[in-house]
């Protein structure tokens, strides 16, 4: 007899469907994919992939440094919230 148990997780319905579709294309179901993930995590003793915040990417940090330099040099554009919202709706 198997020593398996049921585990319940919550996720967005659309994300679940996308995951099921992708894993099915790999020939496995979502349960198998989760088991692969957990076994690989345990084998490595860490997450089997890098988790990062794009805010801290070198590209974004360079853009922020450039924006700060422009601000310090007085080269900035000032907009009201109404102007920003209008730009968003264009």
C-alpha positions in Angstrom: 0.0 0.0 0.0 1.2 3.5 -0.9 2.3 5.8 1.9 1.0 8.9 0.0 -1.2 11.6 1.4 -3.3 14.4 -0.1 -2.1 17.9 0.1 -4.3 20.9 -0.6 -2.9 24.2 -2.0 -4.7 27.3 -3.1 -3.9 29.1 -6.4 -5.6 31.2 -9.0 -7.9 29.2 -11.2 -6.4 30.6 -14.4 -2.8 29.9 -13.2 -3.8 26.3 -12.3 -5.3 25.7 -15.8 -2.2 27.2 -17.5 0.0 24.9 -15.4 -2.1 21.8 -16.1 -2.0 22.6 -19.8 1.8 23.0 -19.8 2.5 20.0 -17.6 0.2 17.8 -19.7 2.2 18.8 -22.8 5.2 17.4 -20.9 3.3 14.2 -20.3 2.6 14.7 -16.6 -0.2 16.0 -14.4 0.0 18.8 -11.9 0.4 16.4 -9.0 3.5 14.8 -10.7 4.9 18.2 -11.5 4.6 19.4 -7.8 6.2 16.1 -6.7 9.1 16.7 -9.2 9.5 20.2 -7.8 9.6 19.1 -4.2 11.9 16.2 -4.8 14.3 18.4 -6.7 14.2 21.0 -3.9 15.0 18.4 -1.3 17.8 16.9 -3.4 19.4 20.3 -3.9 18.6 21.6 -0.4 17.2 24.8 -1.9 14.8 26.1 -4.5 15.7 24.5 -7.9 15.6 27.9 -9.6 16.5 31.5 -8.9 13.9 33.8 -7.3 14.5 37.4 -8.0 12.7 40.7 -8.0 13.1 42.5 -11.4 13.3 45.8 -9.4 16.9 44.8 -8.4 18.0 43.8 -11.9 21.1 45.5 -13.2 19.1 47.0 -16.0 16.5 48.6 -13.7 19.2 49.8 -11.2 21.0 51.5 -14.1 17.8 53.2 -15.2 17.2 54.4 -11.6 20.8 55.7 -11.3 20.2 57.6 -14.6 16.9 59.1 -13.3 18.6 60.2 -10.1 21.4 61.8 -12.0 18.9 63.7 -14.2 17.0 64.8 -11.1 20.2 66.1 -9.4 21.1 67.9 -12.6 17.7 69.6 -12.7 16.7 67.8 -15.8 13.3 66.6 -14.8 9.7 66.9 -16.1 7.1 67.7 -13.5 3.5 66.5 -14.2 0.4 66.6 -12.2 -1.6 63.5 -11.4 -4.2 64.5 -13.9 -1.5 64.8 -16.6 -0.1 61.4 -15.8 -3.5 59.8 -15.9 -4.2 61.5 -19.2 -1.0 60.1 -20.6 -2.0 56.6 -19.4 -5.3 56.8 -21.2 -3.7 58.0 -24.5 
